């Protein structure tokens, strides 16, 4: 990652930044540490790793707001 290419990288991620801001998700995930840094710089929220999402899903109180389980189809 080079400083001189930073504006170009922001331009290439613009659509992703806008879409992530639009959904106002309480949790975002990425497996790329460099992408996580840019998301935090642009959006103000640092994404967590997908494995952290899974680990928190199994922990009581792992997320601030619990999701309702999907309805069972008969």
Backbone as CSV, one residue per row, in Angstrom:
resi,resn,N_x,N_y,N_z,CA_x,CA_y,CA_z,C_x,C_y,C_z
1,UNK,0.853,-1.159,0.000,0.000,0.000,0.000,0.903,1.227,0.000
2,UNK,0.707,2.051,-0.957,1.551,3.233,-1.079,0.717,4.493,-0.942
3,UNK,1.296,5.470,-0.310,0.618,6.734,-0.044,0.127,7.405,-1.321
4,UNK,0.911,7.324,-2.392,0.531,8.035,-3.624,-0.687,7.430,-4.312
5,UNK,-1.021,6.195,-3.995,-2.178,5.542,-4.619,-3.429,5.590,-3.739
6,UNK,-3.334,6.251,-2.577,-4.465,6.301,-1.663,-5.716,6.912,-2.295
7,UNK,-5.641,8.065,-2.975,-6.858,8.618,-3.600,-7.470,7.672,-4.634
8,UNK,-6.633,6.971,-5.370,-7.132,6.016,-6.355,-7.842,4.846,-5.677
9,UNK,-7.297,4.386,-4.550,-7.943,3.281,-3.845,-9.290,3.711,-3.264
10,UNK,-9.387,4.964,-2.815,-10.680,5.467,-2.333,-11.696,5.536,-3.462
11,UNK,-11.243,5.929,-4.626,-12.122,6.001,-5.784,-12.623,4.606,-6.174
12,UNK,-11.738,3.625,-6.142,-12.158,2.275,-6.526,-13.103,1.654,-5.498
13,UNK,-13.029,2.084,-4.249,-13.919,1.549,-3.225,-15.158,2.388,-2.984
14,UNK,-15.326,3.467,-3.743,-16.425,4.407,-3.508,-17.800,3.738,-3.500
15,UNK,-18.062,2.873,-4.457,-19.368,2.218,-4.533,-19.613,1.345,-3.299
16,UNK,-18.598,0.612,-2.890,-18.733,-0.233,-1.697,-18.972,0.622,-0.456
17,UNK,-18.233,1.728,-0.320,-18.409,2.608,0.838,-19.831,3.150,0.892
18,UNK,-20.327,3.609,-0.245,-21.675,4.183,-0.301,-22.737,3.142,0.043
19,UNK,-22.594,1.941,-0.493,-23.594,0.900,-0.237,-23.554,0.447,1.220
20,UNK,-22.384,0.370,1.801,-22.295,-0.035,3.202,-22.879,1.032,4.121
21,UNK,-22.682,2.292,3.779,-23.276,3.365,4.576,-24.794,3.371,4.432
22,UNK,-25.293,3.051,3.261,-26.730,3.109,3.000,-27.514,2.097,3.821
23,UNK,-26.972,0.920,4.053,-27.724,-0.110,4.775,-27.657,0.064,6.282
24,UNK,-26.724,0.889,6.759,-26.590,1.166,8.194,-26.519,-0.114,9.017
25,UNK,-25.732,-1.067,8.578,-25.577,-2.338,9.285,-24.831,-2.121,10.596
26,UNK,-25.280,-2.762,11.672,-24.579,-2.600,12.948,-23.219,-3.302,12.957
27,UNK,-23.052,-4.302,12.103,-21.794,-5.043,12.029,-21.421,-5.227,10.568
28,UNK,-20.156,-4.959,10.257,-19.636,-5.198,8.912,-18.461,-6.150,9.040
29,UNK,-18.206,-6.908,7.978,-17.109,-7.875,8.022,-16.299,-7.834,6.732
30,UNK,-15.004,-8.063,6.867,-14.106,-8.229,5.737,-12.939,-9.090,6.200
31,UNK,-12.410,-9.876,5.276,-11.244,-10.678,5.632,-9.951,-9.985,5.222
32,UNK,-10.044,-8.775,4.703,-8.868,-8.030,4.245,-8.531,-6.923,5.248
33,UNK,-7.382,-7.006,5.923,-7.044,-5.974,6.902,-6.862,-4.581,6.299
34,UNK,-6.385,-4.506,5.048,-6.235,-3.193,4.416,-7.589,-2.582,4.083
35,UNK,-8.532,-3.411,3.643,-9.891,-2.912,3.385,-10.531,-2.435,4.687
36,UNK,-10.281,-3.139,5.781,-10.843,-2.740,7.075,-10.370,-1.348,7.470
37,UNK,-9.102,-1.059,7.198,-8.566,0.268,7.513,-9.286,1.343,6.687
38,UNK,-9.471,1.078,5.403,-10.144,2.080,4.559,-11.610,2.242,4.933
39,UNK,-12.288,1.156,5.262,-13.684,1.275,5.694,-13.768,2.143,6.943
40,UNK,-12.845,1.947,7.862,-12.859,2.752,9.081,-12.582,4.218,8.764
41,UNK,-11.650,4.478,7.860,-11.319,5.859,7.501,-12.486,6.563,6.824
42,UNK,-13.202,5.863,5.951,-14.265,6.499,5.161,-15.603,6.468,5.892
43,UNK,-15.967,5.308,6.443,-17.282,5.140,7.056,-17.280,5.491,8.536
44,UNK,-16.129,5.291,9.192,-16.053,5.564,10.631,-16.361,4.355,11.482
45,UNK,-16.503,3.200,10.868,-16.775,1.957,11.591,-15.808,0.897,11.068
46,UNK,-15.109,0.235,11.987,-14.144,-0.773,11.557,-14.828,-2.129,11.450
47,UNK,-14.755,-2.757,10.284,-15.323,-4.088,10.121,-14.529,-5.117,10.931
48,UNK,-15.169,-6.207,11.263,-14.492,-7.296,11.948,-14.294,-8.453,10.961
49,UNK,-13.453,-9.385,11.333,-13.159,-10.534,10.474,-14.367,-11.482,10.491
50,UNK,-14.655,-12.165,9.375,-15.788,-13.098,9.342,-15.744,-14.157,10.443
51,UNK,-14.554,-14.597,10.842,-14.474,-15.566,11.938,-14.886,-14.951,13.268
52,UNK,-14.652,-13.650,13.422,-15.115,-12.972,14.627,-16.640,-12.892,14.658
53,UNK,-17.250,-12.740,13.496,-18.720,-12.747,13.418,-19.242,-14.091,13.901
54,UNK,-18.651,-15.160,13.408,-19.072,-16.508,13.804,-18.864,-16.733,15.299
55,UNK,-17.706,-16.334,15.824,-17.427,-16.512,17.253,-18.422,-15.736,18.110
56,UNK,-18.718,-14.514,17.718,-19.671,-13.708,18.482,-21.088,-14.260,18.384
57,UNK,-21.419,-14.885,17.258,-22.765,-15.432,17.079,-23.048,-16.551,18.077
58,UNK,-22.021,-17.264,18.493,-22.187,-18.368,19.440,-22.042,-17.928,20.888
59,UNK,-21.671,-16.689,21.121,-21.489,-16.176,22.475,-22.766,-15.450,22.915
60,UNK,-23.301,-15.784,24.097,-24.475,-15.037,24.577,-24.130,-13.553,24.705
61,UNK,-24.959,-12.713,24.139,-24.731,-11.275,24.181,-23.587,-10.832,23.280
62,UNK,-23.230,-11.663,22.290,-22.117,-11.354,21.402,-22.390,-10.179,20.486
63,UNK,-23.660,-9.925,20.219,-24.047,-8.788,19.387,-25.004,-7.909,20.171
64,UNK,-24.977,-6.598,19.936,-25.828,-5.692,20.701,-27.321,-5.959,20.523
65,UNK,-27.721,-6.427,19.365,-29.135,-6.680,19.106,-29.285,-8.071,18.513
66,UNK,-30.049,-8.907,19.183,-30.248,-10.275,18.705,-31.199,-10.280,17.506
67,UNK,-30.993,-11.203,16.599,-31.870,-11.378,15.453,-32.897,-12.445,15.748
68,UNK,-34.085,-12.268,15.245,-35.104,-13.301,15.392,-34.756,-14.466,14.481
69,UNK,-34.925,-15.706,14.974,-34.638,-16.840,14.099,-35.618,-16.873,12.933
70,UNK,-35.213,-17.410,11.782,-36.127,-17.468,10.640,-37.294,-18.405,10.930
71,UNK,-38.423,-18.085,10.320,-39.614,-18.927,10.519,-39.380,-20.289,9.880
72,UNK,-39.866,-21.304,10.544,-39.699,-22.663,10.059,-40.737,-22.945,8.978
73,UNK,-40.277,-23.480,7.851,-41.195,-23.813,6.753,-41.685,-25.239,6.947
74,UNK,-42.979,-25.422,6.776,-43.573,-26.750,6.956,-43.934,-27.337,5.608
